[in-house]
Amino acid sequence: MGVTFVEGTVRGADGGQADVRFLVDSGATYTVLPHDAWHAIGLTAKRSAVFTLADGTTVERAVSECYIILPLGEAHTPVILGEPGDEALLGVVTLEILGLVLNPFTRQLQPMRLLLAQSLA
C-alpha cells in the first residue's frame, strides 16, 4: 500500500495564504493544518474536540475553518489546528465537501460519483 500526497493552498479570512503538502488520509475525519500554516494565515479556534490517534490515545485539538484550494477543486472546510509536530493531513470531510475520493488502486484523487435522490410524488 502506498501513500498519496497532494499540494494545496489554504487561506484564512484575512486573506493570508500558505502552501501545504497534505498526506491524503482516507481514514482521517478532518483535515489537519500544521502549526506554522494555520498561524501564517491567521486562523483562530472556533471550538475544540477530542480525537483518537491510531494507537488508541486521545488528544484534544482546536478546530477552525479555512478556504482550501487543491488541483481538483476548492471550498471552505473545517480544519484541526495542529500543534508543533502534527503533520498535514487531508481528511474525508474535506474530500467529501470537494466531491473527491481516493482511488485505492491508482492512489489518485478523483471526482466521486455524486448521487441525488428525487421524490417520485
C-alpha positions in Angstrom: 0.0 0.0 0.0 1.4 3.4 -1.0 0.8 6.9 0.3 -0.6 9.8 -1.6 0.3 13.4 -1.2 -1.3 16.5 -2.8 -0.2 20.1 -2.9 -2.7 22.6 -1.8 -3.1 26.2 -0.7 -5.0 27.3 2.4 -6.5 30.8 3.0 -7.7 32.5 6.2 -10.5 35.1 6.5 -7.9 37.9 6.4 -6.6 36.8 3.0 -3.4 35.3 4.2 -2.4 32.1 2.5 0.1 29.2 2.8 1.1 26.3 0.6 0.8 22.9 2.3 1.7 19.4 1.2 -1.0 17.1 2.5 -0.9 13.4 3.1 -4.2 12.1 1.8 -5.7 10.1 4.7 -9.0 8.4 3.9 -9.1 7.1 7.5 -8.9 10.6 9.0 -12.2 12.5 9.5 -10.9 16.1 9.5 -8.1 17.9 7.7 -5.1 18.8 9.9 -3.2 22.1 9.2 0.4 22.2 10.6 1.0 24.7 13.3 3.1 27.1 11.1 0.5 27.1 8.3 -2.5 28.0 10.3 -0.6 30.6 12.2 0.6 32.1 8.9 -3.0 32.6 7.6 -4.3 33.9 10.9 -6.8 31.2 12.0 -8.3 31.1 15.4 -10.0 28.3 17.3 -13.8 28.1 16.9 -14.2 25.1 19.2 -12.2 22.1 20.5 -12.7 18.4 20.1 -11.1 15.2 21.4 -9.6 12.9 18.8 -8.4 9.3 19.0 -5.0 8.5 17.5 -4.1 5.3 15.7 -2.5 3.9 18.8 -5.7 4.5 20.8 -4.6 7.5 22.8 -6.7 10.6 22.8 -5.7 14.2 22.2 -7.6 17.5 22.3 -7.2 19.9 19.4 -8.7 23.2 18.4 -10.9 23.3 15.3 -11.4 26.2 12.9 -12.2 26.6 9.2 -10.4 27.8 6.2 -10.6 28.0 2.4 -8.6 25.2 0.7 -7.5 25.1 -2.9 -6.5 21.8 -4.4 -5.8 20.8 -8.1 -9.3 19.3 -8.4 -11.3 22.0 -6.6 -11.7 24.5 -3.8 -14.0 25.1 -0.9 -14.4 26.1 2.7 -13.7 23.3 5.2 -13.3 22.6 8.9 -9.7 22.0 9.9 -7.9 20.8 13.0 -5.3 23.4 14.2 -2.2 21.2 14.5 0.3 21.6 17.3 4.0 21.5 16.7 4.9 18.1 15.4 1.4 17.4 13.9 1.6 16.6 10.2 -0.6 18.0 7.4 -3.4 15.5 6.6 -6.2 15.8 4.1 -9.3 14.1 5.7 -12.6 12.7 4.4 -14.7 15.7 5.4 -12.7 17.9 3.1 -12.7 15.3 0.3 -16.5 14.9 0.5 -17.0 18.7 0.5 -15.0 18.8 -2.7 -16.7 15.8 -4.2 -13.5 13.8 -4.3 -12.5 10.3 -3.4 -9.1 8.5 -3.2 -8.9 5.7 -5.7 -7.3 2.8 -3.8 -5.9 1.2 -6.9 -4.3 4.3 -8.6 -3.7 6.2 -5.3 -5.0 9.3 -7.1 -7.8 11.7 -6.1 -10.7 11.7 -8.5 -14.2 13.1 -8.6 -16.7 10.9 -6.7 -19.9 9.6 -8.2 -22.5 12.0 -6.7 -26.0 10.7 -6.1 -29.1 12.8 -5.7 -32.5 11.4 -4.5 -35.6 12.6 -6.3 -39.1 12.4 -4.9 -41.5 10.5 -7.2 -44.6 12.1 -5.7 
